[in-house]
Amino acid sequence: MYILRVAPLTTIPLPHEQVLDYFFRESLPAGAFVEVVLNRRRVLGVVFASAPLAAVKGAVRKSVRYTLRAVSRVVSPSPVLTGTQLELARWVAKYYWAPLGHALKTVLPQAILKSPLAIGPERRAVRAPGATPRLIWKADRRADYRRLLKRALLGGRQTLFLVPDQAAEVYWRAWLEREHIAHAAYSSSVRPTATRALWQRVAGGEAMVVLGTRSALFLPFANLGLVVVDEEDSSAYKSWEQSPRYDAREVAEKVAELFKAQLVFGALSPTSTAIVRAKRGRVTMVGPDAGAGRLLNSTVVDLKLERRAGNESPLGFSLQKRITQALAEKRPVILFINRRGTAPVVLCRDCGAVIECPRCSVAMVQHRGMIRGRQTNVLVCHHCGSRSAVPELCPQCRGHDLRAFGVGTERIEAEAKKLWPAARVIRLDTDASPTSREVGAAIQSLCTGDVDILVATKLALAMRYQIFSQPPLLGIVALDPLVAFPDYRVGERLWQMIRALGLAAGEVVVQTYAPEQPLLEALKSSPEAFYAAELAERRALGLPPFSEFIKLTFRHRDSAKAAAEAASGAKQLSAVIAKAKAQDRVQILGPVPAFIAKEKGQYVWNVLVQSRLTSLRARNTLLRFVPSNWIVDVHPDSIL
């Protein structure tokens, strides 16, 4: 008889034990799949270890607080996961404070989870430690990647090439084909049959180069020697929608450590965190090259002066003039406005009330749409998707003076068609182009000259991989709503986005009511000057990367209960910190209502933990006091 250590593939609330003991008549290898009973339910489980009952009898008697049960049945007697994958799953669960079952489900694609596929025992080679991680700060990183890939292939080692999105995948796949480097592409959208085939090829060492998005990190590599994370500055590497809320850049470091592989980050405009790590010697920095250090050809338009001149159009006279000139020169035009619809707010001018979503504490956005078969203005909530007709009377005061304020992509599209009737204008947002294929087609039509003006949200970032015969004109229609977003990283992210778009375009016109703001000064200065100012401010305020943020979120349909639970949770954590005499290293900020205080009928409250603890064990000791029905987000993409 044997005792099997099994991790059920279900939610076991933290801080409860995640790996449980079951008995079975024979030993099974780590990574095998079994069916076990947990809380009267039959669930799938992953074997982590097994030992003869006689050898562990005393330890089991002392540690087990429940009746020891038998394994119900063996699903796969051979390993489905490698030892490295199991180790990675445990690390992800521990580092991001998530149930181990959630981490294992992240490692396992649905195609393998539904029909487990044995991959045979893992053969771990003895390897020398990998070199210091490298940061390639360049606009053109292809030559660097070519050398690294060929070196890894010559050494018989596999390569994982991570990209943030499908536009990047399309570009790098074409580049690998031009370089005659055989590769496999992988993402969470790959079909089940292709996933199973690739799973076996990777485990068998046949797939030597894998190009993929963040889910490719969890493939069963046999002999990984190089991990490339391109566009290190992309927020797409952060998983925020479900547990575990991992950051693929951090997981890539762990993967490289487990395989003793070379880790390489690449970026046009790296994150401040990467710059600090390079300054501290934890990363070897290559660059910046001339392309990454190039200054933008930018012009700022003061919208206050435009209004004084009598211009009521969302496109200022200066921008209109540049667009007319660009069209005459057969140059493509991109008008960037990161808001969908015709107007972000519908307001009553009698009482000042804003038309809000009944399920979310956000303004309903006005769109053009169909109501009862008739084209009209429609109100849409961008958070829960609810739709309604624009009311004739104010819901608050019954007044008649309802007006739409602000601009969105639909309004700018209509304005461009009115001002340049001969131009071919299309709109690129998730309403007009909901799929990545349609996004690519829209960008390509601009590149080939089939479209003259593209009105786009941040989906326009897909153009960063296009080569235009004529340098496009980029117009930032409304900068101020983007800058007003109250997050400490907003300046860095806008600077990165505008540089990515602007360097691809060649000429940038920025419209704003605040032309003296620091971001616009930063766009005119060198990248080194931007990072110096950004990091000086963060150091003075103790913000990441000079501390660590953990966002704790509680949601409830009852407003009073949500507020009370958030206050109680914050109070308990503060008491734990005080008892440990750690107030100088850990602070509790909040509780505060979330930026969107009510979403999909639930009231949302946040508590922010700001920590300077260097020990993961000490940090997790604090997180043990967070109730299991709270959301824990380590290194959140947004603190709001």
N, C-alpha and C positions, 0 to 999 in steps of 0.2 A: 504494500500500500504506500502511496506517495501523497505528499502535500503539495498542491499546486498554488502558486501565487498568481492570482488572476485579477486583471483590471477590467471590470465590466464596462461595456461600451454604452453607458448611460450616465445620467447626472447623479453624482454623489455629492451632496453639498459640502463645501469646505467649512471648517477644517477637518472633517471626518476622514478616516483612513480611505485611501483611494484604491489600494491593492489588497484584495481579500484572500483568505485561505479557503481552499476546497480540497477534498480528498478524491483520489482516483486510483485505479488498480495498477497503473503503470506511469512511468515518467514521460513527460512531453517536453519538447524543446521550447525555448523562449521564442515567442512569435507565433506559436501555434494558436489556433482558434478553437474555443470550446463554447458550449452553451451551459449556463449556470442559472440558478434561481436566486433572485434578489428581491426582497420584499414581495414574495409570492408571484413574481413575474419571471418568465424565462427570458433571459437577455444573452446577447453575444458577449464573449469576453476574450481578452488576449492574455495568454500565458506569459508571465515575466520570469518565472523560475519554478523549479520543482526539486524536491528532496525527499529521500526516504522518510517515512513517518517515524521510524525508530530514532533517526538522527536528530529530529527537530521536535519530538514529542513534548519535552519540557517547555521549550520556548513557545510552542503553540498553546499549551495549557495556560500559560501566564498571559499571553498577549490577546488571545481571542476572547471577545466579549459577546459572542453570539454562538448559537449551536452550529457546529461545523457541518456543512452539507457536502454531498457528493456532486461531482461534475455530472450534469444531466446527459450530455453526449459530446463527442468530439466532432467538430465541424471540419477542421483541417489538422491532421496529425503532424504535418510538416509546416515549417515557418511560413507565414504570410508576410510578416514584417521582419526586417533584419534587426540585429542587435543595435546597430547604429540608429535606426529609426525609433526603436523603443527608448533609447537613451535620449534622443532628441525630443520625443514626445514628453518624457518626464521633465526635461529641462524647460520646455515651453510652458507646461502646466505650472511648474514651480515659479518661473520668472514672471509670468503674466497672471499668477494667482487665479488659475482656472481649474475646474475639475479635470482629472486625468482623462476621463472618458471623452470630454470635449476635445482635448489635445489629440487623442488617438483618432477621433473622427476627422480632424483636420488633416492628419497624415494620410488617412485612408480615403481615396476617392470613392464615390458611390458605386462605380463599376466593380471595385474590389470588395467593398463592404457588402454588397448584395450577393456576390458570388465569389467568396475568397479564393485566391489564386496562390498556390504554393510556389515559392521561389527558391527553395533549397537553402542549405546552410550558408551562412556568410563566412567568407574567408578573409579575415583581417590581416593585412600585410603590416610588417614592422617598418615604419617610415620615420624619416627625420622630421623634426618640427617644420612647419611651413614658415616661409619668410614673413617679415613684418607686413601687415596689410598696406596696400598702396592706394593712393588717391590720384587719379589722372584728371587734372583740372585743365581741360582743353575743349575747344570748340570741335575739333576733328580728332577723334580718338581711334580711328580705324587702324592706323599703322601700329599703334601700341597694342591693340587687341589682336591684330594679325600675328605679331611676334609672340605674344603670350599663348595664343591658341596653338600655334605650330610647335612651340616648345613643349607644351603639355602633351600633344599628340605624339611627338617624337619620343617622349618619355613613357608612352603607353598609359597615360592617365586620362580619365574622363574630365570634361569641362561642363560646368553649368553656367549658362549665360542668361542672367535675369534681366528682364525689361519690364517697365511699369504698365504698359497697355498694349492694345492690339496694333495701334499705329506704329509703335516702336517695333513690335514683332514683325510686321510686314516689311519694314525697312531693313532690319538686320537679317531677316531670312533671305531677302534678295542679295544683300551684301555677302552672306556666307556662300550663296550659290555662285556669285561672281568670283569668289575666291576659291571655288572648287573644294569647299570644306563640307564633307558630309555631315548632316545634322538631323535631329528630330525636334519637332516643335510640340510644346505641351502647355496647356492651360486648363482651367477648370471647365471650359466649354467644349473640350475634346470629346468626341463620341465614345460611348462605353467600350466598343470593340477596339477602337484605336488606343484607348487608355490601357486596356489589358495587354495588348500587343507591346506597347511601349514599356509598360511595367516590367515585362519579362526581358525585353532587350536591354533596358538599363541595368537590371539586376544581373544579367548575364555578361555585362561588359561589352555588349555589341554596339550600343548607342554611345559613341564616344563624345559627341557634342550635343547637349540638350539646350535648346533655346526656349525660354518660357517665362510666364508671369510668376507671381509669388508662390503659387501652389506647387511649382516645379521643385521647390526647396525640399519637399518631402518625398521625392522619388527614391527608390531603393538602390542608390548608387553602389557599385562594387569597388571602384578604384578612383574616386574623385580626386583630382589634382589641382584644379583651377576653378574658382568661383568668381565670376564677373557680375557686378551689380551696376548696370548702366543707369544714368540719370538718377544718381543718388539723392537728388533734391526732390524727387517726385513724392507727393503725399499718397499716391496710389499704392505704395508699398505698405502702408498701414492698414491693417484689417480692423474696422471699427463697428461692423454691423452685427457680429456675433462672437461669442466666447470660443476660444481665447482671442483676445484683441491684440494680436501679435504684430510686430514690426518686422517685415521681411529683411530689412538691412541688419537688424540685430540677430535675427535667426541665421542669416547668412554667415555672420561671424562665428556662431556656434557650430554650424555645419563645417566650415573651414577648419575650425579647431578639432572637431571629431575626426576628420579625415587627414589632418595635418596638410591641408591644401593651401595654395596661394590664394589670398583674397584681394580682389581689386575693385575699387569703386571708381566710377567715371561720372563726370558732370561738367556742364558748361558753367553752372553757378552752384557750387556745393552748398550744403547747409552750414549754418554757423557751427553746429556740433562737429561736423567733419573738419572744419578749419581749426577748431580748438584742439581736436585730437591730433591733428598734424603738428600744431605748435608744441604739444606736450610730448611728441615723439612716439605716440602710439600708432601713427600712420605715417608712411613715407609719401610725401607729396611731390608730384611731377607736374610742373606748370606754375602759374598759368601761361598758356601760349598766347600768341598775338591775337588769335581769334577770341579767346575767352576774355582777354583784357581790353578788347576793342570798345571804344566809347560809342554810345548810340548817337545817331543823327536825329536828334529830337527837337521839336518845337512845342512850346506850351501856349495854349490859348486861354486867356482869362475870360471866362463866361460872364463875369460881371460887366465887363466892357461891351460884350456882345449885346447884353440886355439893354444897356444904356443907349446903344446904337439902334435900338428898336428891333433887333432880331429875335423873334419868338420861336424860331426853328430850333430843335435840339442839335442841329448841325450848325456850328458857328460860321460866320462869313469867311474867316481865315481857313477853316477846314474845307468849306465848300470850294474855295478858290484852288486849294491844293488838289482836291478831287477832280475838278474840271481839268486842271493841267495834266494830272496823271492819266485821265481818260484820253486826252488829246495825244499823249505820248504812247498810248496803247499799253499802259502799265496797269496791272491789276490793283484793285482797292479792297482792303479789308476794314470794315467798320466793326470794332469790338465793343459790345455792350453785354455785360454778364447778367442780364435779366431777361427772362422770357416774357412774352405777352405784349400788350400795347401800353399798359400802365401798371406799376406795382401797387398803387393805392387808389381806392375810390373813397372820397371824403365828402361829408356833408358840410357845406359852407354856412349853414344856419347854426349848427350846434358843435361842429368840429369832430363829430364821431367818424371813425374809420370803419368801413364794412369789414368785419372779421369773420374768419371761419368759425362756425359754431362748435367744432371739435378741437380746434387748435387756436392758440393765442397769437395768430398771425393775420396780417391783412390778406384779404382775397385779392388775387391778381386778375386784372381785366385782360381777356383775350378776345379775339374774333373767333366765333364758333357757331355751331348750329343748335338752335332751340326750336323744337317742333317743326323741323324741316326748313327753318328760315335762318339766313345768315344774320347774326346780330352780335352784340357784346355779351360775353359770358364771364362770370366770376369763377375762378378756379383756385383751390388751395394746393400749393405746391408741396405740401407735406402729407396730407391724407388723401388727396385726389378728389375731394368733394367739389361738385359743380352746381351752379345756380344761375338764374338770370339776374341781370342788374336790376335791383328794385327801383320802382318808380318813386317811392317815398323813403325817406330816411327811417330805418327801424327804430331809432331812438326818439326823434322829435317829430316825425311825420312831415318833415320839411321836404321841399321839392328841389332844392339846389344841390344836387349830387354831382360832383365833378371828379374826373380821373386826373391824377397827378403822377409825374415822373414818366420815364420812358423805358421801353423794353424792345426786344428785337423786332416784334411785329410793327411797332410804331416807326422804328428807324427804317425798316424795309419799305414801308409805305412812303416815308419822307424821301428816301433815295429814288424811288420810282417817280415821284412827283417832280423832283428837282432835275433828274436826268432821265427823261422819258425814253430816250433812245438806248440807254444802257441796259445790259442784261443783268438783272439783280436777283440773287437768291438768298435765302435765309438758312443759316446753319445753327440749329439748336435741337434739343431733344424732342421737340414737337414736330419739327419739319424733317429731321434726320434721326430717327430713334435707334438705328442700328449702326454698328461700326462700318459696315459696308457702305451705307449711305453717306456717312461722314467722309470716308475716303473718296467716294465719287464726287462729292461737292468740292473738296479740296482739289482734286484732280482737274475738275472742270475749270476752276480758276487758273490753275497752272497752265493748261493747254490753251487758254484764251477763249473758251466757250462761255465763260461768265466774266463780266466786267467788275461787278461789285458784289462782295460777299459780306453779308451782315451776320455776325457770329458771336456766340458766347465763348467760353473757354474751350469748347470743342475745336476752336481754331488752332489750338496748340498742335493739332495733327499736322499743320503746315510746316512744322519745324524740320521735317524730313524731305520737303519738296525743294526742287531746284527750279527757279523761275528764270525764263529768258530775259525778262525785264524786272528790276527790283520793285516789289509791291510798295504801295503806300499803306501804312497802318494808322487808322484813326481810333484813338481811345475816346469813345464818345462821352463817357461819364466816369471820371476817376473817383470822385468824392464818395459815392456810396460804397466803393470797395475799400477805401482807406478808413472809413468810419466804422468798419467791423471791429468790435472791441476784443481783439486777441493779440497777445504779445508778439506773435509771429507774422502778423498781417503785413508789416513793412517788408520783411524778408521775402515773403511769398509773392507779393506784388512785384517787387524788384526782380525776382527770378523770372516771373511770368512775362513781364514787359520786355525784359532782355531777351528771353527766348523768342518771343514774337517779333520784337524789334530788329534783332540781328538777322532773323530770317527775312524780314521785310526790306530793310535798308533805310527806310525813312519813317519816322513816327511823329504823329501830331497828337498831343494830349490835351483834352479839354477839362478844365477844372475851375471851380470858384475860389480855390486857394492856391495860387501859383507859387507861393513862397514856402510850401510845405516841404519837410525834409526829404521825402521820397523823391521829389522831382530834382532836388539838388543832388541826391545820390545817383540818379540816372545820368547826370552830367559828369560825375566823377569816376575814378577808377574803381574796379571791384575791391581792390585792397583797402581803399578809403572807406567804402561802404562797410566792409566787415569790421574794420577797426572801430568805426562809430557804433555799429550794432552791438558788438561784443562789449564795448566799454559800458554801454547802457545796461545790458543784461547783467554784467558783473556787478554794477552798482546796485541793482535791484535784486540780485540773487536769483535771477531767472535761469532756466535751463539754457545752455549746458552746465551752468555752475550750481545747479541743484536738480532734483528730480521731481516731476509732478505725477501724482496718481489721482485720477478723477473717480469719485465715488458717486453713483447716481441712484436715486430712489424715485420710483413712479407709483402713483396711486390715483384711482378715479375720484377719491374724496380729497378735496383741497386741504381741509384741516388735518386729516390723517397724514397726508404727504408732508406737510410742514412740520407736524409734531414728530414724525419718525425721523426726518432729516435732522432736526434739532437734537433729538435724543442720541442719534448716532454720532453726531459731531461732539456732543458732550462726553460720551463714553470714550471716544478716541482721545480727546484732550486729557481725560483722567488717566488713561493708560500711559500717555506720554509723560505726564507730570509724575506719576509713580516711578517711571523708569529714569526720571531726571534727564530727559532728552529734549527739553524745550528749546535748547540752543541749536539742535540739529533737525528737529521736526516741528512744523507748524501746521495747524488746522485752519484753513481759510473757508469761511462759510459757517452754516449752510446758506446758500442763495438759490433763488429760482433760476432754472436754466434760461439761456437766452431766448429759447422758445419755451415759455413757462407751462404751456399746456399743448400737448401733442396727441392727436388721435384719441381724445377724450381722457387722457391721463395728465395729472399735474406732475411736473418734473422738477426735482431739486438736486442740486449738486453740492458736494463737499470736496474741497481740494486739499490734498495732502502735499505739502512742500517739504521735501526731505533732502538732507545732506548725509544720510546714513550710507556708509560704504559697504556694509554687510547685508547681503541678501537675506540671511537668516534673521537679522534684527528687523529688517523691513517687514518680512512675512510674519514675524511675531506680532507686529502691530495689526496687520491685515486679518489675523485670526479673529479679531474682535469686530470685523465688519459682518453684519448679518448676511446670510446666504442669499436673500432675495434682493440684495443690492447689486448693481453692476459695477465691477472693478475694471478700470481702464488704466493700465500702466503706460506712461508716456503717451497721453492722449493726443490725437491729431488736433483737437480743439479743446480748450479749457471751458468753453461755454456750454 
